[in-house]
Structure formats: C-alpha cells, structure tokens
Amino acid sequence: MIRGRVIGSVWSTRKSPRLAGSRLLLVAEEQSAGGRTFSTGRVVVCHDELDACEGDPVVVAFGSGARNAIEP
C-alpha cells in the first residue's frame, strides 16, 4: 500500500469489461518525515471505487488485496 494524492485522471478508448463504468486516476505517492509531507516522485494509475477527486488524499492497494476489493 502507498499513501498519495490524486493529481489527475486517465482517459482511455477501451477498458477491460471488469472496469466498465469506473475511473482511472493518477496518484502521486507521498511520505512524511519530520512533520512534513512530500512527494516521492512516484506516480501510479489506480482504479477508483470511491469517487475521489483531484487533490484528495488516498490509499492505494496493490496485489491480492486490490483484486479482492473489485471482484464481484
């Protein structure tokens, strides 16, 4: 898992049928040190289940935890 902030969205002409009707977001990873939060420079694309908007803080899950969250 990473903690980050939504910096935009991704547009596509075709998506997997499992992702139909959902958004793909760009998330910049953030870390805290010494009471300050800073961007690490890492950006990931994630599947949005909760309607996050640009500037919102989010947690991004990877691997089986993420797959289990979107399986019907």
PDB file of N, CA, C and O in Angstrom, chain B, residues numbered from 101:
ATOM      1  N   MET B 101       0.837  -1.185   0.000  1.00  0.00           N
ATOM      2  CA  MET B 101       0.000   0.000   0.000  1.00  0.00           C
ATOM      3  C   MET B 101       0.876   1.240   0.000  1.00  0.00           C
ATOM      4  O   MET B 101       1.974   1.264   0.555  1.00  0.00           O
ATOM      5  N   ILE B 102       0.342   2.270  -0.648  1.00  0.00           N
ATOM      6  CA  ILE B 102       1.009   3.563  -0.586  1.00  0.00           C
ATOM      7  C   ILE B 102      -0.017   4.632  -0.234  1.00  0.00           C
ATOM      8  O   ILE B 102      -1.209   4.483  -0.503  1.00  0.00           O
ATOM      9  N   ARG B 103       0.459   5.692   0.360  1.00  0.00           N
ATOM     10  CA  ARG B 103      -0.376   6.853   0.628  1.00  0.00           C
ATOM     11  C   ARG B 103      -0.012   7.895  -0.414  1.00  0.00           C
ATOM     12  O   ARG B 103       1.166   8.107  -0.704  1.00  0.00           O
ATOM     13  N   GLY B 104      -1.029   8.552  -0.980  1.00  0.00           N
ATOM     14  CA  GLY B 104      -0.748   9.531  -2.013  1.00  0.00           C
ATOM     15  C   GLY B 104      -1.856  10.554  -2.149  1.00  0.00           C
ATOM     16  O   GLY B 104      -2.770  10.635  -1.327  1.00  0.00           O
ATOM     17  N   ARG B 105      -1.744  11.337  -3.218  1.00  0.00           N
ATOM     18  CA  ARG B 105      -2.720  12.383  -3.503  1.00  0.00           C
ATOM     19  C   ARG B 105      -3.087  12.297  -4.979  1.00  0.00           C
ATOM     20  O   ARG B 105      -2.215  12.120  -5.830  1.00  0.00           O
ATOM     21  N   VAL B 106      -4.384  12.422  -5.285  1.00  0.00           N
ATOM     22  CA  VAL B 106      -4.864  12.367  -6.664  1.00  0.00           C
ATOM     23  C   VAL B 106      -4.375  13.611  -7.398  1.00  0.00           C
ATOM     24  O   VAL B 106      -4.589  14.736  -6.945  1.00  0.00           O
ATOM     25  N   ILE B 107      -3.705  13.395  -8.554  1.00  0.00           N
ATOM     26  CA  ILE B 107      -3.205  14.527  -9.331  1.00  0.00           C
ATOM     27  C   ILE B 107      -3.880  14.638 -10.699  1.00  0.00           C
ATOM     28  O   ILE B 107      -3.622  15.588 -11.438  1.00  0.00           O
ATOM     29  N   GLY B 108      -4.737  13.683 -11.041  1.00  0.00           N
ATOM     30  CA  GLY B 108      -5.428  13.742 -12.327  1.00  0.00           C
ATOM     31  C   GLY B 108      -6.116  12.432 -12.632  1.00  0.00           C
ATOM     32  O   GLY B 108      -6.198  11.540 -11.788  1.00  0.00           O
ATOM     33  N   SER B 109      -6.611  12.331 -13.853  1.00  0.00           N
ATOM     34  CA  SER B 109      -7.279  11.100 -14.271  1.00  0.00           C
ATOM     35  C   SER B 109      -6.721  10.644 -15.608  1.00  0.00           C
ATOM     36  O   SER B 109      -6.056  11.408 -16.309  1.00  0.00           O
ATOM     37  N   VAL B 110      -6.996   9.394 -15.956  1.00  0.00           N
ATOM     38  CA  VAL B 110      -6.532   8.796 -17.203  1.00  0.00           C
ATOM     39  C   VAL B 110      -7.755   8.514 -18.056  1.00  0.00           C
ATOM     40  O   VAL B 110      -8.759   7.999 -17.565  1.00  0.00           O
ATOM     41  N   TRP B 111      -7.669   8.851 -19.325  1.00  0.00           N
ATOM     42  CA  TRP B 111      -8.764   8.628 -20.255  1.00  0.00           C
ATOM     43  C   TRP B 111      -8.349   7.520 -21.207  1.00  0.00           C
ATOM     44  O   TRP B 111      -7.203   7.481 -21.655  1.00  0.00           O
ATOM     45  N   SER B 112      -9.276   6.615 -21.521  1.00  0.00           N
ATOM     46  CA  SER B 112      -8.951   5.532 -22.449  1.00  0.00           C
ATOM     47  C   SER B 112     -10.117   5.296 -23.406  1.00  0.00           C
ATOM     48  O   SER B 112     -11.275   5.550 -23.074  1.00  0.00           O
ATOM     49  N   THR B 113      -9.787   4.804 -24.598  1.00  0.00           N
ATOM     50  CA  THR B 113     -10.842   4.490 -25.567  1.00  0.00           C
ATOM     51  C   THR B 113     -11.453   3.124 -25.297  1.00  0.00           C
ATOM     52  O   THR B 113     -12.619   2.890 -25.615  1.00  0.00           O
ATOM     53  N   ARG B 114     -10.672   2.220 -24.711  1.00  0.00           N
ATOM     54  CA  ARG B 114     -11.169   0.883 -24.392  1.00  0.00           C
ATOM     55  C   ARG B 114     -10.672   0.478 -23.018  1.00  0.00           C
ATOM     56  O   ARG B 114      -9.542   0.779 -22.636  1.00  0.00           O
ATOM     57  N   LYS B 115     -11.540  -0.216 -22.275  1.00  0.00           N
ATOM     58  CA  LYS B 115     -11.173  -0.730 -20.952  1.00  0.00           C
ATOM     59  C   LYS B 115     -11.598  -2.182 -20.863  1.00  0.00           C
ATOM     60  O   LYS B 115     -12.431  -2.651 -21.639  1.00  0.00           O
ATOM     61  N   SER B 116     -11.027  -2.872 -19.926  1.00  0.00           N
ATOM     62  CA  SER B 116     -11.472  -4.225 -19.628  1.00  0.00           C
ATOM     63  C   SER B 116     -12.938  -4.160 -19.206  1.00  0.00           C
ATOM     64  O   SER B 116     -13.331  -3.217 -18.518  1.00  0.00           O
ATOM     65  N   PRO B 117     -13.755  -5.136 -19.599  1.00  0.00           N
ATOM     66  CA  PRO B 117     -15.167  -5.136 -19.191  1.00  0.00           C
ATOM     67  C   PRO B 117     -15.349  -5.062 -17.670  1.00  0.00           C
ATOM     68  O   PRO B 117     -16.355  -4.535 -17.196  1.00  0.00           O
ATOM     69  N   ARG B 118     -14.392  -5.582 -16.908  1.00  0.00           N
ATOM     70  CA  ARG B 118     -14.485  -5.522 -15.438  1.00  0.00           C
ATOM     71  C   ARG B 118     -14.354  -4.107 -14.907  1.00  0.00           C
ATOM     72  O   ARG B 118     -14.780  -3.822 -13.787  1.00  0.00           O
ATOM     73  N   LEU B 119     -13.761  -3.205 -15.707  1.00  0.00           N
ATOM     74  CA  LEU B 119     -13.558  -1.827 -15.271  1.00  0.00           C
ATOM     75  C   LEU B 119     -14.584  -0.864 -15.877  1.00  0.00           C
ATOM     76  O   LEU B 119     -14.496   0.345 -15.666  1.00  0.00           O
ATOM     77  N   ALA B 120     -15.542  -1.385 -16.618  1.00  0.00           N
ATOM     78  CA  ALA B 120     -16.543  -0.523 -17.257  1.00  0.00           C
ATOM     79  C   ALA B 120     -17.298   0.290 -16.204  1.00  0.00           C
ATOM     80  O   ALA B 120     -17.702  -0.237 -15.168  1.00  0.00           O
ATOM     81  N   GLY B 121     -17.479   1.575 -16.486  1.00  0.00           N
ATOM     82  CA  GLY B 121     -18.214   2.442 -15.576  1.00  0.00           C
ATOM     83  C   GLY B 121     -17.392   2.988 -14.423  1.00  0.00           C
ATOM     84  O   GLY B 121     -17.940   3.650 -13.542  1.00  0.00           O
ATOM     85  N   SER B 122     -16.084   2.727 -14.407  1.00  0.00           N
ATOM     86  CA  SER B 122     -15.245   3.235 -13.328  1.00  0.00           C
ATOM     87  C   SER B 122     -14.173   4.159 -13.899  1.00  0.00           C
ATOM     88  O   SER B 122     -13.936   4.181 -15.107  1.00  0.00           O
ATOM     89  N   ARG B 123     -13.529   4.920 -13.016  1.00  0.00           N
ATOM     90  CA  ARG B 123     -12.499   5.863 -13.441  1.00  0.00           C
ATOM     91  C   ARG B 123     -11.113   5.342 -13.093  1.00  0.00           C
ATOM     92  O   ARG B 123     -10.937   4.557 -12.161  1.00  0.00           O
ATOM     93  N   LEU B 124     -10.138   5.800 -13.864  1.00  0.00           N
ATOM     94  CA  LEU B 124      -8.739   5.521 -13.581  1.00  0.00           C
ATOM     95  C   LEU B 124      -8.085   6.841 -13.183  1.00  0.00           C
ATOM     96  O   LEU B 124      -8.215   7.843 -13.886  1.00  0.00           O
ATOM     97  N   LEU B 125      -7.383   6.835 -12.052  1.00  0.00           N
ATOM     98  CA  LEU B 125      -6.790   8.053 -11.516  1.00  0.00           C
ATOM     99  C   LEU B 125      -5.275   7.980 -11.499  1.00  0.00           C
ATOM    100  O   LEU B 125      -4.692   6.902 -11.383  1.00  0.00           O
ATOM    101  N   LEU B 126      -4.640   9.145 -11.617  1.00  0.00           N
ATOM    102  CA  LEU B 126      -3.200   9.279 -11.401  1.00  0.00           C
ATOM    103  C   LEU B 126      -2.988   9.694  -9.959  1.00  0.00           C
ATOM    104  O   LEU B 126      -3.573  10.674  -9.497  1.00  0.00           O
ATOM    105  N   VAL B 127      -2.151   8.948  -9.245  1.00  0.00           N
ATOM    106  CA  VAL B 127      -1.892   9.230  -7.833  1.00  0.00           C
ATOM    107  C   VAL B 127      -0.394   9.393  -7.626  1.00  0.00           C
ATOM    108  O   VAL B 127       0.394   8.532  -8.017  1.00  0.00           O
ATOM    109  N   ALA B 128      -0.008  10.509  -7.007  1.00  0.00           N
ATOM    110  CA  ALA B 128       1.392  10.763  -6.662  1.00  0.00           C
ATOM    111  C   ALA B 128       1.634  10.279  -5.242  1.00  0.00           C
ATOM    112  O   ALA B 128       0.922  10.679  -4.321  1.00  0.00           O
ATOM    113  N   GLU B 129       2.634   9.419  -5.054  1.00  0.00           N
ATOM    114  CA  GLU B 129       2.961   8.891  -3.733  1.00  0.00           C
ATOM    115  C   GLU B 129       3.493  10.004  -2.841  1.00  0.00           C
ATOM    116  O   GLU B 129       4.240  10.873  -3.291  1.00  0.00           O
ATOM    117  N   GLU B 130       3.099   9.968  -1.574  1.00  0.00           N
ATOM    118  CA  GLU B 130       3.578  10.934  -0.585  1.00  0.00           C
ATOM    119  C   GLU B 130       4.141  10.202   0.620  1.00  0.00           C
ATOM    120  O   GLU B 130       3.686   9.110   0.959  1.00  0.00           O
ATOM    121  N   GLN B 131       5.140  10.810   1.271  1.00  0.00           N
ATOM    122  CA  GLN B 131       5.706  10.293   2.506  1.00  0.00           C
ATOM    123  C   GLN B 131       5.829  11.429   3.503  1.00  0.00           C
ATOM    124  O   GLN B 131       5.875  12.601   3.129  1.00  0.00           O
ATOM    125  N   SER B 132       5.881  11.068   4.776  1.00  0.00           N
ATOM    126  CA  SER B 132       6.044  12.066   5.835  1.00  0.00           C
ATOM    127  C   SER B 132       7.381  11.867   6.526  1.00  0.00           C
ATOM    128  O   SER B 132       7.812  10.738   6.764  1.00  0.00           O
ATOM    129  N   ALA B 133       8.030  12.979   6.845  1.00  0.00           N
ATOM    130  CA  ALA B 133       9.285  12.931   7.597  1.00  0.00           C
ATOM    131  C   ALA B 133       9.449  14.257   8.309  1.00  0.00           C
ATOM    132  O   ALA B 133       9.343  15.320   7.698  1.00  0.00           O
ATOM    133  N   GLY B 134       9.705  14.187   9.587  1.00  0.00           N
ATOM    134  CA  GLY B 134       9.934  15.396  10.364  1.00  0.00           C
ATOM    135  C   GLY B 134       8.734  16.327  10.403  1.00  0.00           C
ATOM    136  O   GLY B 134       8.893  17.545  10.477  1.00  0.00           O
ATOM    137  N   GLY B 135       7.541  15.765  10.353  1.00  0.00           N
ATOM    138  CA  GLY B 135       6.326  16.576  10.397  1.00  0.00           C
ATOM    139  C   GLY B 135       5.937  17.195   9.062  1.00  0.00           C
ATOM    140  O   GLY B 135       4.952  17.929   8.984  1.00  0.00           O
ATOM    141  N   ARG B 136       6.707  16.905   8.003  1.00  0.00           N
ATOM    142  CA  ARG B 136       6.394  17.435   6.675  1.00  0.00           C
ATOM    143  C   ARG B 136       6.002  16.308   5.751  1.00  0.00           C
ATOM    144  O   ARG B 136       6.508  15.193   5.876  1.00  0.00           O
ATOM    145  N   THR B 137       5.101  16.590   4.818  1.00  0.00           N
ATOM    146  CA  THR B 137       4.698  15.630   3.802  1.00  0.00           C
ATOM    147  C   THR B 137       5.283  16.086   2.474  1.00  0.00           C
ATOM    148  O   THR B 137       5.200  17.260   2.115  1.00  0.00           O
ATOM    149  N   PHE B 138       5.878  15.138   1.750  1.00  0.00           N
ATOM    150  CA  PHE B 138       6.478  15.476   0.458  1.00  0.00           C
ATOM    151  C   PHE B 138       6.215  14.377  -0.550  1.00  0.00           C
ATOM    152  O   PHE B 138       6.006  13.221  -0.180  1.00  0.00           O
ATOM    153  N   SER B 139       6.224  14.739  -1.832  1.00  0.00           N
ATOM    154  CA  SER B 139       6.028  13.786  -2.916  1.00  0.00           C
ATOM    155  C   SER B 139       7.336  13.057  -3.180  1.00  0.00           C
ATOM    156  O   SER B 139       8.403  13.669  -3.160  1.00  0.00           O
ATOM    157  N   THR B 140       7.261  11.750  -3.430  1.00  0.00           N
ATOM    158  CA  THR B 140       8.454  10.958  -3.718  1.00  0.00           C
ATOM    159  C   THR B 140       8.805  10.971  -5.200  1.00  0.00           C
ATOM    160  O   THR B 140       9.900  10.555  -5.578  1.00  0.00           O
ATOM    161  N   GLY B 141       7.893  11.443  -6.040  1.00  0.00           N
ATOM    162  CA  GLY B 141       8.114  11.432  -7.480  1.00  0.00           C
ATOM    163  C   GLY B 141       7.498  10.227  -8.170  1.00  0.00           C
ATOM    164  O   GLY B 141       7.419  10.195  -9.399  1.00  0.00           O
ATOM    165  N   ARG B 142       7.064   9.243  -7.412  1.00  0.00           N
ATOM    166  CA  ARG B 142       6.428   8.048  -7.965  1.00  0.00           C
ATOM    167  C   ARG B 142       4.967   8.355  -8.262  1.00  0.00           C
ATOM    168  O   ARG B 142       4.256   8.889  -7.411  1.00  0.00           O
ATOM    169  N   VAL B 143       4.518   8.019  -9.471  1.00  0.00           N
ATOM    170  CA  VAL B 143       3.122   8.221  -9.865  1.00  0.00           C
ATOM    171  C   VAL B 143       2.575   6.886 -10.344  1.00  0.00           C
ATOM    172  O   VAL B 143       3.224   6.196 -11.131  1.00  0.00           O
ATOM    173  N   VAL B 144       1.384   6.515  -9.876  1.00  0.00           N
ATOM    174  CA  VAL B 144       0.749   5.261 -10.274  1.00  0.00           C
ATOM    175  C   VAL B 144      -0.642   5.544 -10.810  1.00  0.00           C
ATOM    176  O   VAL B 144      -1.251   6.564 -10.488  1.00  0.00           O
ATOM    177  N   VAL B 145      -1.140   4.621 -11.639  1.00  0.00           N
ATOM    178  CA  VAL B 145      -2.519   4.675 -12.124  1.00  0.00           C
ATOM    179  C   VAL B 145      -3.313   3.708 -11.262  1.00  0.00           C
ATOM    180  O   VAL B 145      -2.890   2.572 -11.045  1.00  0.00           O
ATOM    181  N   CYS B 146      -4.464   4.156 -10.770  1.00  0.00           N
ATOM    182  CA  CYS B 146      -5.274   3.276  -9.927  1.00  0.00           C
ATOM    183  C   CYS B 146      -6.739   3.318 -10.346  1.00  0.00           C
ATOM    184  O   CYS B 146      -7.200   4.261 -10.988  1.00  0.00           O
ATOM    185  N   HIS B 147      -7.441   2.279  -9.966  1.00  0.00           N
ATOM    186  CA  HIS B 147      -8.871   2.133 -10.229  1.00  0.00           C
ATOM    187  C   HIS B 147      -9.632   2.787  -9.088  1.00  0.00           C
ATOM    188  O   HIS B 147      -9.392   2.477  -7.921  1.00  0.00           O
ATOM    189  N   ASP B 148     -10.552   3.692  -9.416  1.00  0.00           N
ATOM    190  CA  ASP B 148     -11.271   4.463  -8.394  1.00  0.00           C
ATOM    191  C   ASP B 148     -12.609   3.814  -8.054  1.00  0.00           C
ATOM    192  O   ASP B 148     -13.495   3.732  -8.904  1.00  0.00           O
ATOM    193  N   GLU B 149     -12.752   3.359  -6.834  1.00  0.00           N
ATOM    194  CA  GLU B 149     -14.007   2.770  -6.348  1.00  0.00           C
ATOM    195  C   GLU B 149     -14.831   3.746  -5.528  1.00  0.00           C
ATOM    196  O   GLU B 149     -16.026   3.523  -5.334  1.00  0.00           O
ATOM    197  N   LEU B 150     -14.218   4.834  -5.036  1.00  0.00           N
ATOM    198  CA  LEU B 150     -14.887   5.695  -4.065  1.00  0.00           C
ATOM    199  C   LEU B 150     -15.118   7.123  -4.542  1.00  0.00           C
ATOM    200  O   LEU B 150     -15.457   7.987  -3.733  1.00  0.00           O
ATOM    201  N   ASP B 151     -14.945   7.394  -5.826  1.00  0.00           N
ATOM    202  CA  ASP B 151     -15.206   8.723  -6.398  1.00  0.00           C
ATOM    203  C   ASP B 151     -14.289   9.810  -5.846  1.00  0.00           C
ATOM    204  O   ASP B 151     -14.758  10.882  -5.466  1.00  0.00           O
ATOM    205  N   ALA B 152     -13.008   9.543  -5.801  1.00  0.00           N
ATOM    206  CA  ALA B 152     -12.033  10.539  -5.341  1.00  0.00           C
ATOM    207  C   ALA B 152     -11.880  11.640  -6.384  1.00  0.00           C
ATOM    208  O   ALA B 152     -12.029  11.397  -7.582  1.00  0.00           O
ATOM    209  N   CYS B 153     -11.587  12.837  -5.927  1.00  0.00           N
ATOM    210  CA  CYS B 153     -11.402  13.994  -6.810  1.00  0.00           C
ATOM    211  C   CYS B 153      -9.942  14.442  -6.761  1.00  0.00           C
ATOM    212  O   CYS B 153      -9.189  14.046  -5.872  1.00  0.00           O
ATOM    213  N   GLU B 154      -9.559  15.264  -7.719  1.00  0.00           N
ATOM    214  CA  GLU B 154      -8.199  15.791  -7.757  1.00  0.00           C
ATOM    215  C   GLU B 154      -7.893  16.545  -6.469  1.00  0.00           C
ATOM    216  O   GLU B 154      -8.680  17.377  -6.017  1.00  0.00           O
ATOM    217  N   GLY B 155      -6.741  16.242  -5.888  1.00  0.00           N
ATOM    218  CA  GLY B 155      -6.321  16.868  -4.637  1.00  0.00           C
ATOM    219  C   GLY B 155      -6.667  16.064  -3.396  1.00  0.00           C
ATOM    220  O   GLY B 155      -6.166  16.369  -2.313  1.00  0.00           O
ATOM    221  N   ASP B 156      -7.513  15.041  -3.522  1.00  0.00           N
ATOM    222  CA  ASP B 156      -7.897  14.217  -2.370  1.00  0.00           C
ATOM    223  C   ASP B 156      -6.755  13.288  -1.949  1.00  0.00           C
ATOM    224  O   ASP B 156      -6.069  12.729  -2.805  1.00  0.00           O
ATOM    225  N   PRO B 157      -6.545  13.117  -0.637  1.00  0.00           N
ATOM    226  CA  PRO B 157      -5.580  12.119  -0.172  1.00  0.00           C
ATOM    227  C   PRO B 157      -6.208  10.734  -0.295  1.00  0.00           C
ATOM    228  O   PRO B 157      -7.390  10.562   0.003  1.00  0.00           O
ATOM    229  N   VAL B 158      -5.423   9.740  -0.733  1.00  0.00           N
ATOM    230  CA  VAL B 158      -5.934   8.387  -0.938  1.00  0.00           C
ATOM    231  C   VAL B 158      -4.910   7.362  -0.484  1.00  0.00           C
ATOM    232  O   VAL B 158      -3.731   7.675  -0.317  1.00  0.00           O
ATOM    233  N   VAL B 159      -5.370   6.135  -0.288  1.00  0.00           N
ATOM    234  CA  VAL B 159      -4.504   4.994  -0.041  1.00  0.00           C
ATOM    235  C   VAL B 159      -4.698   4.043  -1.212  1.00  0.00           C
ATOM    236  O   VAL B 159      -5.830   3.718  -1.571  1.00  0.00           O
ATOM    237  N   VAL B 160      -3.594   3.592  -1.812  1.00  0.00           N
ATOM    238  CA  VAL B 160      -3.650   2.716  -2.974  1.00  0.00           C
ATOM    239  C   VAL B 160      -3.162   1.335  -2.563  1.00  0.00           C
ATOM    240  O   VAL B 160      -2.065   1.191  -2.024  1.00  0.00           O
ATOM    241  N   ALA B 161      -3.983   0.320  -2.822  1.00  0.00           N
ATOM    242  CA  ALA B 161      -3.621  -1.067  -2.509  1.00  0.00           C
ATOM    243  C   ALA B 161      -3.134  -1.756  -3.772  1.00  0.00           C
ATOM    244  O   ALA B 161      -3.613  -1.466  -4.868  1.00  0.00           O
ATOM    245  N   PHE B 162      -2.183  -2.668  -3.618  1.00  0.00           N
ATOM    246  CA  PHE B 162      -1.644  -3.449  -4.720  1.00  0.00           C
ATOM    247  C   PHE B 162      -1.849  -4.930  -4.431  1.00  0.00           C
ATOM    248  O   PHE B 162      -2.113  -5.299  -3.287  1.00  0.00           O
ATOM    249  N   GLY B 163      -1.733  -5.776  -5.435  1.00  0.00           N
ATOM    250  CA  GLY B 163      -1.749  -7.219  -5.257  1.00  0.00           C
ATOM    251  C   GLY B 163      -3.120  -7.786  -4.968  1.00  0.00           C
ATOM    252  O   GLY B 163      -4.128  -7.257  -5.435  1.00  0.00           O
ATOM    253  N   SER B 164      -3.162  -8.872  -4.193  1.00  0.00           N
ATOM    254  CA  SER B 164      -4.407  -9.592  -3.961  1.00  0.00           C
ATOM    255  C   SER B 164      -5.414  -8.758  -3.186  1.00  0.00           C
ATOM    256  O   SER B 164      -6.618  -8.916  -3.386  1.00  0.00           O
ATOM    257  N   GLY B 165      -4.958  -7.879  -2.313  1.00  0.00           N
ATOM    258  CA  GLY B 165      -5.877  -7.003  -1.581  1.00  0.00           C
ATOM    259  C   GLY B 165      -6.672  -6.119  -2.518  1.00  0.00           C
ATOM    260  O   GLY B 165      -7.867  -5.902  -2.313  1.00  0.00           O
ATOM    261  N   ALA B 166      -6.016  -5.611  -3.542  1.00  0.00           N
ATOM    262  CA  ALA B 166      -6.691  -4.765  -4.523  1.00  0.00           C
ATOM    263  C   ALA B 166      -7.622  -5.586  -5.398  1.00  0.00           C
ATOM    264  O   ALA B 166      -8.733  -5.149  -5.701  1.00  0.00           O
ATOM    265  N   ARG B 167      -7.187  -6.762  -5.805  1.00  0.00           N
ATOM    266  CA  ARG B 167      -8.041  -7.623  -6.644  1.00  0.00           C
ATOM    267  C   ARG B 167      -9.299  -8.047  -5.895  1.00  0.00           C
ATOM    268  O   ARG B 167     -10.381  -8.078  -6.481  1.00  0.00           O
ATOM    269  N   ASN B 168      -9.177  -8.368  -4.631  1.00  0.00           N
ATOM    270  CA  ASN B 168     -10.337  -8.794  -3.855  1.00  0.00           C
ATOM    271  C   ASN B 168     -11.343  -7.664  -3.670  1.00  0.00           C
ATOM    272  O   ASN B 168     -12.537  -7.923  -3.518  1.00  0.00           O
ATOM    273  N   ALA B 169     -10.889  -6.439  -3.681  1.00  0.00           N
ATOM    274  CA  ALA B 169     -11.788  -5.296  -3.489  1.00  0.00           C
ATOM    275  C   ALA B 169     -12.682  -5.080  -4.704  1.00  0.00           C
ATOM    276  O   ALA B 169     -13.798  -4.584  -4.548  1.00  0.00           O
ATOM    277  N   ILE B 170     -12.237  -5.431  -5.904  1.00  0.00           N
ATOM    278  CA  ILE B 170     -13.050  -5.161  -7.092  1.00  0.00           C
ATOM    279  C   ILE B 170     -13.731  -6.398  -7.664  1.00  0.00           C
ATOM    280  O   ILE B 170     -14.521  -6.278  -8.600  1.00  0.00           O
ATOM    281  N   GLU B 171     -13.448  -7.584  -7.128  1.00  0.00           N
ATOM    282  CA  GLU B 171     -14.122  -8.770  -7.629  1.00  0.00           C
ATOM    283  C   GLU B 171     -15.568  -8.806  -7.173  1.00  0.00           C
ATOM    284  O   GLU B 171     -15.871  -8.509  -6.017  1.00  0.00           O
ATOM    285  N   PRO B 172     -16.479  -9.180  -8.105  1.00  0.00           N
ATOM    286  CA  PRO B 172     -17.909  -9.245  -7.714  1.00  0.00           C
ATOM    287  C   PRO B 172     -18.217 -10.416  -6.808  1.00  0.00           C
ATOM    288  O   PRO B 172     -19.365 -10.598  -6.402  1.00  0.00           O
TER     289      PRO B 172
END
